[in-house]
Amino acid sequence: MVVSWGVVLRVVVVEAAWSLVVGQVRYSVPEEAKAGTVVGRLAQDLGLEAVDGEGRRLRLVSPGRGVEVSGASGALVVSSRLDREELCGKSAPCALRLEVLVERPLRVFHVELEVTDINDNAPVFRVNEEAFSIAESSLPGSRFPLEGASDADVGANAQLSYTLSPSEYFTLDHQGSNDQSASLALILTKPLDRETVPVHRLVLTASDAGRPSLTGTMELVISVLDANDNAPHYVSVDAESGRVWALQPLDYEEVQVLQFEVRAVDAGDPPLSGNATVQVFVVDENDNAPALLPSSVGGGWGGSSSEVVAKIRAVDADSGYNAWLRYELWEPRGKGPFRVGLYSGEVTTSRALEEADGPRQRLVIVVRDHGEPSLSATATLSVSLVEGGEAAAAAAASGASATNVWLVVAICAVSSVFLLAVVLYGASRWAPRAAVLSGAGPATLVCASEVGSWSYSQRQSRSLCVAEGAGKSDLMVFSPNFPPPPGPIMMFKHEWPFVWCSHVFHSPEVTRFYYSPFYFSLCSLSNFLLSLPLL
């Protein structure tokens, strides 16, 4: 390991110097002292003679702190500007610790230099002007906090006091000690009146306790917010003549009737008085022009005559005849394809649209009232003419949703009827067939043949038999005690699947039911269901 003898020697010298510290001297100097100002006789205060000081040479270990040792006198002097706020900030006291090195023999002295504060910083507000608003209805005694000033100095030089410019409405409240953290507020002493003084301008001054005292100012701009504290005054009565004067223009839209009390007092002793109620009716004047509202525009499909294209809507704030509006087509004039309703404002086609009318029409509609003089407003309407195919496509697109709804309803209805038909067909197809016996009652037998007809009626039981067959079936009616009629027995036949509805055993009441339209419809429905397999 190689060690430099210079480094070893320097370390030994420093250790020896620390071991030779023999004393400490304290000095004080105000900040901002001029360069060359003598802080203290360092050589004399350390007990060193001037000759020894010159021969032994005093010097600072850490130069550049704003002071230096004079080689000739051995005094500690100011070499550059000393700013206490820059060196120590708000710390108090502000002390600089210096080390003075004396050669031959080597000795080290500690010197403490205190930089004292001077009142070189004035109070400063965050802003030069602060604006805020106070309601006119605020009560006296209300507090409005303010932001105070700041001072970079310390001690008495930083103790602030505040004053407010003279005002009959506001005073200043500074609570707590006279430092920067004390609360500051503006106190309202008198009710505000925006109609008298709408804006108050005050000057807030902050002063420190230094010598000489320094000050800083901030302007307060206070706007008074209006409150509804004044009843409207429309008229005034002359005390001598009794004439009623209008104090301001009357507007019918705001007030229609004015009612007030008038009192007349004589000069007698005792004075006598009388009261009267006066009503003033404000007559409307045509002072409002028509105002246009958002118009409703039609679909515009088709170009036939008398079709509504749009509707111009307007209102008038006046009343009566002054608010009666009429609509006129200003442009285009002549035989154009459009017209406007005189009082309805509906824009309609006066004839069928033609290709010669052009792809776009610009209509200028004037809305007038019936006042004197008449006031008006103008509306501009742009109408685009489209081809028939485009219009049809647009119409089909607009009606697609309705068509889909009806299509779904129709499919559901057909499906329900089909399902009901299948159920009825299955019930009639696969129902078990059994012989039917009728009870006692009047029986009527009706037969038909090529040679004539015959009938038999007897109150007894009869049997109805149906023979099954592949293609045909025979229906026979017989009685055990009655011989067959002359000629061959006629049998009621039917071709499958069509059925002859025969009523063999029934009463007169049942006869009326079977021959009713309801039963006929039921038979027709059955024939339709039975014919489904053949379709």
C-alpha positions in Angstrom: 0.0 0.0 0.0 1.5 3.3 -1.1 0.7 6.4 1.0 1.6 9.9 0.0 3.7 11.7 2.5 1.9 15.0 1.7 -1.5 13.5 2.6 -0.1 12.1 5.9 1.5 15.4 6.7 -1.7 17.4 6.1 -3.7 15.0 8.2 -1.2 15.4 11.0 -1.2 19.2 10.7 -5.1 19.3 10.9 -5.2 17.1 13.9 -2.6 19.2 15.6 -4.5 22.4 14.7 -7.7 21.0 16.3 -5.7 20.1 19.4 -4.4 23.7 19.5 -7.9 25.4 19.7 -7.4 27.8 22.6 -10.3 30.3 22.6 -13.4 31.8 21.1 -14.4 35.4 20.2 -17.8 36.8 19.5 -18.6 39.8 17.3 -21.8 41.4 16.0 -22.4 43.3 12.8 -25.6 44.7 11.3 -26.7 43.4 8.0 -26.2 45.5 4.9 -22.9 46.9 6.4 -20.7 48.5 3.8 -17.6 46.7 2.5 -14.5 47.6 4.6 -16.5 48.0 7.8 -14.4 46.8 10.8 -16.2 44.1 12.7 -13.5 43.7 15.4 -9.8 43.8 16.2 -9.2 40.1 15.8 -5.5 40.1 16.7 -5.9 42.3 19.7 -8.9 40.3 20.9 -7.0 37.1 20.5 -4.1 38.5 22.6 -1.7 38.7 19.7 0.5 41.7 19.1 0.3 43.4 15.8 3.9 42.6 15.0 3.2 39.0 15.8 0.1 39.2 13.6 2.0 40.4 10.7 4.7 37.9 11.1 2.5 35.0 12.0 -0.3 35.8 9.5 -3.9 35.4 10.5 -6.3 33.9 8.0 -9.8 32.3 7.8 -10.1 28.6 7.3 -13.4 29.0 5.3 -13.3 32.3 3.4 -16.2 33.7 1.3 -18.7 34.3 4.2 -18.8 38.0 3.7 -15.9 38.9 6.0 -12.1 38.6 5.9 -9.0 39.2 8.1 -7.0 42.3 7.2 -3.4 41.3 6.8 -2.0 44.6 8.0 -4.0 45.2 11.1 -5.3 41.7 11.9 -8.8 43.1 12.0 -12.0 41.3 10.9 -13.6 43.5 8.2 -16.7 43.2 5.9 -15.6 42.1 2.4 -19.0 41.8 0.7 -22.8 42.4 1.2 -24.3 40.7 4.3 -28.0 39.9 4.0 -29.4 38.4 7.1 -32.6 37.1 5.3 -30.4 35.4 2.7 -28.0 33.9 5.2 -30.5 32.7 7.9 -34.0 33.4 6.6 -36.5 33.8 9.5 -34.1 32.2 12.1 -33.1 34.4 15.0 -30.4 35.0 16.0 -28.3 34.7 12.8 -24.8 33.5 13.8 -21.9 32.7 11.5 -19.2 30.4 13.0 -15.7 31.2 11.6 -12.3 29.5 12.2 -9.2 31.7 12.3 -5.8 30.0 11.7 -2.6 31.4 13.2 0.8 30.3 11.9 4.1 30.0 13.7 3.1 28.3 15.9 0.0 26.8 14.4 -3.1 27.7 16.4 -6.9 27.8 15.6 -9.4 30.3 17.1 -13.2 30.0 16.8 -15.0 33.3 16.0 -18.8 33.7 16.2 -20.2 36.5 14.1 -23.8 37.5 14.7 -25.6 39.4 11.8 -28.3 41.6 13.3 -31.5 42.5 11.5 -32.3 45.9 10.3 -35.6 47.1 9.0 -34.8 46.8 5.4 -38.0 44.9 4.2 -41.4 46.6 4.0 -44.7 44.6 4.6 -45.9 43.0 1.3 -49.5 41.9 0.5 -50.0 38.9 -1.8 -52.0 41.0 -4.3 -52.1 44.8 -4.8 -55.9 44.7 -5.2 -58.5 42.4 -3.7 -62.1 42.4 -5.0 -65.0 40.7 -3.4 -68.8 41.1 -3.1 -71.1 41.7 -0.1 -74.8 41.3 -0.2 -76.9 44.4 0.3 -78.9 42.5 2.9 -75.9 41.8 5.1 -76.5 42.8 8.7 -74.3 45.2 10.7 -71.7 43.3 12.6 -71.0 40.9 9.8 -67.3 39.8 9.5 -65.5 39.4 6.3 -62.0 37.8 6.7 -59.0 39.4 5.0 -55.6 38.1 4.1 -52.8 40.0 5.9 -49.3 41.1 4.7 -46.0 39.4 5.3 -42.6 40.9 6.4 -39.2 39.2 5.7 -37.6 40.8 8.8 -37.7 39.4 12.3 -38.5 40.7 15.7 -39.9 44.1 16.1 -39.2 44.8 12.4 -41.8 42.1 11.5 -44.5 43.1 14.0 -47.4 44.5 11.8 -50.3 46.8 12.5 -53.1 47.6 10.1 -55.2 50.7 9.3 -58.1 51.2 7.1 -59.0 54.3 5.1 -61.9 56.3 6.6 -65.3 54.7 5.8 -68.8 55.0 7.4 -69.7 51.5 6.5 -66.6 49.4 7.5 -64.1 49.1 10.3 -61.1 46.9 10.8 -60.7 44.2 13.4 -57.2 43.0 14.1 -57.3 40.3 16.8 -54.5 38.6 18.6 -50.9 39.8 19.0 -49.2 42.1 16.5 -47.7 39.5 14.4 -48.3 38.1 10.9 -50.4 35.2 12.1 -53.1 37.4 13.7 -56.6 37.3 12.3 -57.7 40.2 10.2 -61.3 40.9 9.3 -63.5 43.7 7.9 -66.6 44.6 10.1 -69.8 46.0 8.6 -71.0 48.9 10.7 -73.9 50.3 8.7 -76.4 48.7 6.3 -75.4 48.9 2.7 -77.5 50.5 0.0 -76.6 49.5 -3.6 -78.8 52.2 -5.0 -76.7 54.8 -3.1 -73.2 53.4 -3.3 -72.8 50.4 -5.5 -69.0 50.0 -5.1 -66.8 50.8 -2.1 -63.1 51.3 -2.5 -60.9 51.2 0.6 -57.1 51.1 1.2 -55.7 48.7 3.7 -52.3 49.7 5.1 -49.8 47.4 6.9 -47.0 49.0 9.0 -44.1 47.3 10.9 -42.6 48.3 14.2 -39.2 49.1 12.9 -37.3 52.4 13.0 -38.1 53.9 10.6 -41.4 52.1 10.1 -42.1 50.7 6.6 -45.5 50.2 5.2 -47.3 48.3 2.5 -50.8 48.9 1.0 -53.6 46.9 -0.7 -56.8 48.3 -2.3 -60.1 46.7 -1.4 -62.8 46.8 -4.1 -66.2 45.9 -2.5 -69.1 45.4 -4.8 -72.6 45.5 -3.3 -74.9 42.8 -4.5 -78.5 44.0 -5.1 -81.3 42.8 -2.9 -85.0 43.1 -3.6 -85.5 45.8 -1.0 -87.2 48.5 -3.0 -90.9 48.4 -4.1 -91.5 49.7 -7.6 -92.5 53.4 -7.8 -94.5 54.2 -10.9 -96.4 57.4 -10.2 -96.1 60.5 -8.0 -98.8 63.0 -6.9 -98.1 66.7 -6.9 -98.7 68.0 -3.4 -100.2 71.4 -4.7 -102.2 70.5 -7.8 -102.9 66.8 -7.1 -101.7 65.8 -10.6 -100.5 62.2 -11.0 -97.2 61.9 -12.7 -95.5 58.8 -14.2 -92.1 58.3 -12.7 -91.0 55.8 -15.3 -92.3 54.4 -18.6 -95.1 52.0 -18.1 -95.0 48.6 -19.8 -98.3 46.8 -20.3 -96.5 43.4 -20.4 -95.2 44.1 -16.8 -98.2 45.8 -15.1 -101.7 46.3 -16.4 -103.3 48.1 -13.4 -101.9 50.5 -10.8 -103.8 51.1 -7.6 -102.8 53.5 -4.9 -104.3 55.7 -2.1 -104.2 59.5 -2.3 -104.8 61.5 0.9 -105.7 65.2 0.8 -105.1 67.3 4.0 -106.2 70.9 4.4 -104.4 73.7 6.4 -107.1 74.2 9.0 -106.8 73.8 12.7 -107.3 70.9 13.3 -106.4 69.7 9.8 -109.0 67.6 8.1 -108.2 65.0 5.4 -109.8 62.8 2.9 -108.7 59.6 1.1 -109.3 58.3 -2.4 -108.4 55.1 -4.2 -107.0 55.7 -7.7 -106.7 53.0 -10.3 -104.6 53.5 -13.4 -105.2 51.1 -16.3 -102.3 50.8 -18.7 -103.4 50.5 -22.3 -101.4 48.2 -24.5 -99.3 49.7 -27.3 -97.9 47.8 -30.3 -94.3 47.9 -29.0 -93.4 44.2 -29.5 -92.7 42.6 -32.9 -93.7 39.0 -33.6 -91.3 36.4 -32.4 -90.8 33.2 -34.5 -90.8 29.8 -32.8 -89.2 26.6 -34.0 -91.4 25.5 -36.9 -92.7 22.0 -37.4 -91.7 20.5 -40.8 -93.7 17.8 -42.4 -92.4 14.6 -44.0 -92.6 16.1 -47.5 -93.6 12.9 -49.3 -95.4 13.3 -52.5 -96.0 16.4 -54.6 -99.8 16.6 -54.9 -101.7 19.8 -54.4 -102.7 21.2 -51.0 -100.2 19.1 -49.2 -98.8 20.6 -45.9 -95.0 21.1 -46.2 -94.3 23.1 -43.0 -96.0 25.3 -40.4 -94.6 28.6 -39.4 -95.3 29.5 -35.7 -94.9 32.9 -34.1 -96.1 34.7 -31.0 -96.5 38.4 -30.0 -96.1 39.7 -26.5 -98.8 42.3 -27.0 -102.4 41.7 -26.6 -105.7 42.1 -28.5 -105.5 43.4 -32.0 -101.8 44.1 -31.6 -101.1 40.4 -31.2 -103.3 39.2 -34.1 -100.8 37.8 -36.7 -101.1 37.2 -40.4 -98.6 35.3 -42.6 -97.6 36.4 -46.1 -95.4 34.7 -48.7 -92.9 37.4 -49.7 -90.7 35.3 -52.0 -91.2 33.8 -54.6 -94.0 35.9 -55.9 -96.2 35.0 -58.8 -97.4 31.5 -59.6 -95.1 29.5 -57.4 -95.9 25.9 -56.3 -96.3 27.0 -52.6 -98.7 29.1 -50.6 -99.0 30.0 -46.9 -102.2 30.2 -44.8 -103.1 33.8 -44.0 -103.7 33.1 -40.3 -102.6 29.5 -39.8 -99.1 29.8 -41.1 -99.3 26.4 -42.9 -97.1 26.2 -46.0 -98.9 24.0 -48.5 -98.5 23.2 -52.2 -100.8 25.2 -54.5 -100.4 22.7 -57.3 -98.7 19.4 -58.2 -94.9 19.8 -58.2 -93.2 19.6 -61.6 -89.6 19.0 -62.7 -89.5 22.6 -64.0 -89.9 23.9 -60.4 -86.2 23.1 -59.8 -84.6 20.9 -57.1 -84.7 23.6 -54.4 -87.2 26.3 -53.4 -86.4 29.2 -51.1 -89.5 30.7 -49.4 -89.5 34.0 -47.5 -92.5 34.4 -45.2 -93.3 37.6 -43.4 -95.3 37.6 -40.2 -97.1 40.9 -39.4 -99.3 42.0 -36.6 -102.4 44.2 -36.9 -101.1 47.1 -34.7 -100.5 50.7 -35.8 -97.8 50.8 -37.0 -97.6 47.2 -38.0 -94.5 45.3 -36.8 -93.2 42.2 -38.6 -90.7 39.3 -38.5 -89.3 37.3 -41.4 -88.8 33.5 -41.7 -86.8 31.8 -44.4 -87.8 28.2 -45.4 -85.8 26.0 -47.7 -87.7 23.2 -49.5 -85.8 20.4 -51.4 -87.6 18.5 -54.1 -86.7 14.8 -54.4 -87.4 12.2 -57.1 -90.4 9.9 -56.8 -88.3 6.8 -56.4 -86.4 8.4 -53.5 -89.6 9.5 -51.9 -91.1 6.1 -52.3 -88.1 4.4 -50.8 -88.2 6.8 -47.9 -91.9 6.2 -47.4 -91.4 2.5 -47.5 -88.6 2.7 -45.0 -90.8 4.8 -42.7 -93.7 2.3 -43.0 -91.6 -0.9 -42.6 -92.0 -1.1 -38.9 -95.8 -0.9 -39.1 -95.9 -3.6 -41.9 -93.7 -5.9 -39.8 -96.1 -5.6 -36.9 -99.2 -6.5 -38.9 -97.3 -9.4 -40.6 -96.5 -10.9 -37.2 -100.1 -10.5 -36.0 -101.4 -12.2 -39.2 -98.9 -15.1 -38.8 -99.9 -15.6 -35.2 -103.6 -15.6 -36.2 -103.2 -18.1 -39.0 -101.1 -20.4 -36.8 -103.8 -20.3 -34.1 -106.5 -21.2 -36.6 -104.4 -24.0 -38.0 -103.6 -25.4 -34.6 -107.3 -25.3 -33.7 -108.2 -27.1 -36.9 -105.7 -29.8 -36.3 -107.0 -30.4 -32.8 -110.6 -30.6 -33.9 -109.7 -32.9 -36.8 -107.8 -35.3 -34.5 -110.7 -35.4 -32.1 -113.2 -36.2 -34.8 -110.9 -38.7 -36.6 -109.7 -40.8 -33.7 -112.8 -40.6 -31.4 -114.3 -44.1 -30.6 -117.4 -45.0 -32.6 -120.3 -46.4 -30.6 -124.0 -47.3 -31.2 -126.3 -44.5 -30.2 -129.6 -45.4 -28.6 -132.2 -42.8 -28.1 -134.7 -42.7 -25.4 -138.5 -42.8 -25.5 -140.1 -40.0 -27.3 -141.9 -39.1 -30.5 -140.2 -40.6 -33.5 -140.4 -39.4 -37.0 -139.2 -41.5 -40.0 -138.8 -39.8 -43.3 -137.7 -41.8 -46.3 -137.3 -40.8 -49.9 -137.4 -43.0 -53.0 -137.9 -42.7 -56.7 -141.6 -43.7 -56.4 -142.5 -41.2 -53.7 -142.1 -40.7 -50.0 -143.7 -41.9 -46.8 -143.5 -41.1 -43.1 -144.2 -42.9 -39.9 -144.7 -41.5 -36.4 -145.0 -43.5 -33.3 -144.0 -42.9 -29.7 -141.6 -45.8 -29.1 -137.9 -46.5 -29.3 -136.0 -46.9 -32.5 -132.5 -48.1 -33.3 -130.0 -46.3 -35.5 -127.3 -48.6 -37.0 -124.4 -47.6 -39.1 -122.5 -50.2 -41.1 -118.8 -49.7 -41.7 -117.4 -50.0 -45.1 -114.4 -49.1 -47.2 -116.0 -46.7 -49.5 -119.7 -46.5 -48.6 -122.0 -46.9 -45.6 -125.7 -47.7 -45.3 -128.1 -46.0 -42.9 -131.2 -48.0 -42.1 -134.2 -47.2 -39.8 -136.5 -50.0 -38.8 -139.1 -51.0 -36.2 -139.7 -54.5 -34.9 -143.5 -54.3 -35.0 -143.9 -52.3 -38.2 -143.7 -53.9 -41.6 -141.5 -52.4 -44.2 -143.1 -49.9 -46.6 -143.9 -50.9 -50.1 -141.1 -51.0 -52.4 -137.4 -51.3 -51.7 -136.1 -49.8 -48.5 -134.2 -46.6 -49.1 -131.0 -46.2 -47.3 -129.3 -42.9 -46.6 -125.9 -43.1 -48.1 -123.0 -40.8 -48.1 -119.8 -40.6 -49.9 -116.8 -40.4 -47.6 -115.9 -38.0 -46.2 -119.0 -36.0 -46.8 -121.7 -36.7 -44.2 -125.5 -36.5 -44.5 -126.8 -35.0 -41.3 -129.9 -37.1 -40.6 -132.1 -36.6 -37.5 -134.0 -39.6 -36.7 -135.1 -39.5 -33.1 -135.8 -36.0 -31.8 -138.4 -33.9 -30.2 -139.9 -30.7 -31.7 -137.5 -28.5 -29.6 -134.5 -30.5 -30.9 -135.8 -30.1 -34.4 -135.7 -26.4 -34.1 -132.1 -26.5 -32.8 -130.9 -28.9 -35.5 -132.4 -26.8 -38.3 -130.9 -23.5 -36.9 -128.1 -21.7 -38.7 -125.7 -22.5 -35.9 -126.0 -26.2 -36.4 -125.7 -25.8 -40.1 -122.5 -23.9 -39.6 -121.2 -26.6 -37.3 -121.9 -29.2 -39.9 -120.1 -27.1 -42.5 -117.1 -26.8 -40.3 -117.0 -30.5 -39.7 -117.1 -31.2 -43.4 -114.3 -28.8 -44.0 -112.1 -30.4 -41.3 -112.8 -33.9 -42.6 -111.9 -32.8 -46.1 -108.4 -31.6 -45.1 -106.7 -35.0 -45.8 -108.0 -34.9 -49.4 -106.6 -31.4 -50.1 
